[in-house]
C-alpha cells in the first residue's frame, strides 16, 4: 500500500512525520521525501493495508495537510531508482531531484535540509517555512 502526496512547506512535512511516528502499530515500511522548488513530495509505503476506519482517518489527515500527487516522469524514475537500491546521491544526479530522506522516518533530515538550504540562499522561501 502506498500513498503519494505533496505538501506546501516544511512545517507540513514535519507534521506528517510526527503524526506517523506517534501512530501505534502503524505498518510503515518506508518514507521518501523529495524537495521540489515549490513543494515537497512524500511517498509513504506500508507493509500491509490499513483497516478501513484507520485508512479513512489517515487519508483525512493527509488531505487536511497536503494534496495527492500525480507522478511526473522524473519523480517516477527517481522513486524506481531508490526502490532498486540505487544510492540517493546517484538518484539525485541522474534524475535531477533532491531526495531529502528515504527509508525510515527521519524528521531530523528534513529540518537539517531546511536550515542548510536557507543558510545557503540567505532567505527562506515559502516552501521551506
Sine and cosine of phi, psi and omega as CSV:
sin_phi,cos_phi,sin_psi,cos_psi,sin_omega,cos_omega
0.00,0.00,0.70,-0.71,-0.08,-1.00
-0.64,-0.77,0.60,-0.80,0.04,-1.00
-0.81,-0.58,0.71,-0.71,0.00,-1.00
-0.78,-0.63,0.91,-0.42,-0.07,-1.00
-0.72,-0.69,0.35,-0.94,0.16,-0.99
-0.86,-0.51,0.46,-0.89,-0.08,-1.00
-0.75,-0.66,0.55,-0.83,-0.12,-0.99
-0.96,0.28,-0.48,0.88,-0.07,-1.00
-0.46,-0.89,0.13,-0.99,-0.04,-1.00
-0.86,0.50,-0.66,0.75,-0.04,-1.00
-0.85,0.53,-0.64,0.77,0.00,-1.00
-0.94,0.35,-0.60,0.80,0.05,-1.00
-0.92,0.40,-0.70,0.72,0.03,-1.00
-0.89,0.45,-0.63,0.77,0.05,-1.00
-0.86,0.50,-0.70,0.72,0.03,-1.00
-0.88,0.47,-0.74,0.67,-0.03,-1.00
-0.90,0.43,-0.60,0.80,0.07,-1.00
-0.91,0.42,-0.68,0.73,0.04,-1.00
-0.85,0.53,-0.74,0.68,0.00,-1.00
-0.89,0.47,-0.64,0.77,-0.03,-1.00
-0.93,0.37,-0.38,0.92,-0.02,-1.00
-1.00,-0.04,-0.10,1.00,-0.02,-1.00
-0.99,0.17,0.86,-0.50,0.01,-1.00
-0.94,0.34,0.72,-0.70,0.07,-1.00
0.79,0.61,0.62,0.78,0.04,-1.00
-0.99,0.16,0.80,-0.59,-0.10,-0.99
-0.98,0.19,0.85,0.53,-0.08,-1.00
-0.98,0.19,0.81,-0.58,0.06,-1.00
-1.00,-0.09,-0.78,0.63,0.01,-1.00
-0.32,-0.95,0.32,-0.95,0.07,-1.00
-0.75,-0.66,0.75,-0.66,0.07,-1.00
-0.89,-0.46,0.77,-0.64,0.00,-1.00
-0.86,-0.51,0.84,-0.54,0.01,-1.00
-0.86,-0.51,0.74,-0.67,0.03,-1.00
-0.99,-0.16,0.84,-0.55,0.17,-0.98
-0.96,-0.27,0.25,-0.97,-0.10,-0.99
-0.85,0.52,-0.60,0.80,-0.09,-1.00
-0.93,-0.38,0.07,1.00,-0.03,-1.00
-0.22,-0.98,0.16,-0.99,0.08,-1.00
-0.91,-0.41,0.73,-0.69,0.08,-1.00
-0.96,-0.29,0.79,-0.62,-0.02,-1.00
-0.81,-0.58,0.79,-0.61,0.10,-0.99
-0.94,-0.33,0.78,-0.62,0.03,-1.00
-0.89,-0.46,0.87,-0.50,0.01,-1.00
-0.92,-0.38,0.76,-0.65,0.01,-1.00
-0.96,-0.27,0.47,-0.88,0.03,-1.00
-0.97,0.22,-0.41,0.91,0.02,-1.00
-0.48,-0.88,0.39,-0.92,0.01,-1.00
-0.90,0.43,0.48,-0.88,0.07,-1.00
-0.99,0.16,0.40,-0.92,0.13,-0.99
-0.89,0.45,0.50,-0.87,-0.10,-1.00
-0.79,0.61,-0.71,0.70,0.00,-1.00
-0.92,0.40,-0.63,0.77,0.00,-1.00
-0.93,0.37,-0.59,0.81,0.04,-1.00
-0.92,0.40,-0.65,0.76,0.05,-1.00
-0.87,0.50,-0.69,0.72,0.04,-1.00
-0.88,0.47,-0.70,0.71,-0.03,-1.00
-0.90,0.43,-0.71,0.70,0.02,-1.00
-0.90,0.43,-0.59,0.81,0.05,-1.00
-0.88,0.47,-0.70,0.72,0.04,-1.00
-0.87,0.49,-0.73,0.68,0.00,-1.00
-0.86,0.50,-0.70,0.71,-0.03,-1.00
-0.95,0.32,-0.45,0.89,0.07,-1.00
-0.95,0.32,-0.46,0.89,-0.10,-1.00
-0.94,-0.33,-0.36,0.93,-0.05,-1.00
-0.51,-0.86,-0.24,-0.97,0.01,-1.00
-0.70,-0.71,0.50,-0.87,0.08,-1.00
-0.87,0.50,0.62,-0.78,-0.03,-1.00
-0.95,-0.30,0.75,-0.67,0.09,-1.00
-1.00,-0.09,0.84,-0.54,-0.07,-1.00
-0.87,0.50,0.69,-0.72,0.19,-0.98
-0.97,-0.26,0.37,-0.93,-0.10,-0.99
-0.80,0.59,-0.68,0.73,-0.05,-1.00
-0.90,0.43,-0.65,0.76,0.01,-1.00
-0.95,0.32,-0.63,0.78,0.04,-1.00
-0.87,0.49,-0.70,0.72,0.02,-1.00
-0.91,0.40,-0.65,0.76,0.02,-1.00
-0.89,0.46,-0.71,0.71,0.01,-1.00
-0.90,0.44,-0.64,0.77,0.04,-1.00
-0.90,0.44,-0.65,0.76,0.04,-1.00
-0.88,0.47,-0.70,0.71,0.03,-1.00
-0.88,0.47,-0.67,0.74,0.00,-1.00
-0.90,0.43,-0.50,0.87,-0.01,-1.00
-0.99,0.14,-0.07,1.00,0.06,-1.00
0.99,-0.16,0.12,0.99,0.05,-1.00
-0.88,0.47,0.61,-0.79,0.09,-1.00
-0.88,0.48,0.54,-0.84,-0.04,-1.00
-0.83,0.55,-0.69,0.72,-0.03,-1.00
-0.90,0.44,-0.59,0.81,0.04,-1.00
-0.92,0.39,-0.65,0.76,0.05,-1.00
-0.88,0.47,-0.70,0.71,-0.01,-1.00
-0.89,0.46,-0.68,0.73,0.00,-1.00
-0.93,0.37,-0.66,0.75,-0.07,-1.00
-0.96,0.27,-0.63,0.78,-0.10,-0.99
-0.95,-0.31,0.03,1.00,0.08,-1.00
0.83,0.56,0.75,0.66,0.10,-0.99
-0.79,-0.62,0.38,-0.93,0.01,-1.00
-0.97,-0.23,0.97,-0.26,0.06,-1.00
-1.00,0.00,0.93,-0.36,-0.05,-1.00
-1.00,0.08,-0.58,0.82,-0.04,-1.00
-0.41,-0.91,0.58,-0.81,0.05,-1.00
-0.46,-0.89,0.82,-0.58,0.01,-1.00
0.86,-0.52,-0.77,-0.64,0.00,-1.00
-0.93,0.36,0.32,-0.95,0.04,-1.00
-0.84,0.55,0.80,-0.60,-0.02,-1.00
-0.68,-0.74,0.95,0.33,0.00,-1.00
-0.84,0.54,-0.60,0.80,-0.03,-1.00
-0.88,0.48,-0.59,0.81,0.03,-1.00
-0.86,0.52,-0.64,0.76,-0.03,-1.00
-0.92,0.40,-0.73,0.69,-0.02,-1.00
-0.91,0.42,-0.66,0.75,0.03,-1.00
-0.90,0.44,-0.67,0.74,0.03,-1.00
-0.87,0.49,-0.73,0.69,-0.02,-1.00
-0.86,0.51,-0.75,0.67,-0.02,-1.00
-0.88,0.48,-0.72,0.70,-0.02,-1.00
-0.91,0.42,-0.69,0.72,-0.02,-1.00
-0.90,0.43,-0.71,0.70,0.00,-1.00
-0.90,0.43,-0.66,0.75,0.02,-1.00
-0.87,0.50,-0.68,0.73,0.01,-1.00
-0.92,0.39,-0.60,0.80,0.01,-1.00
-0.97,0.23,-0.57,0.82,-0.07,-1.00
1.00,0.00,0.00,1.00,0.08,-1.00
-0.43,-0.90,0.18,-0.98,-0.05,-1.00
-0.93,-0.37,0.96,-0.28,0.06,-1.00
-0.93,0.37,0.37,-0.93,-0.06,-1.00
-0.82,0.58,-0.54,0.84,-0.03,-1.00
-0.95,0.30,-0.20,0.98,0.00,-1.00
-0.96,-0.29,0.16,0.99,0.03,-1.00
-0.93,0.36,0.00,0.00,0.00,0.00
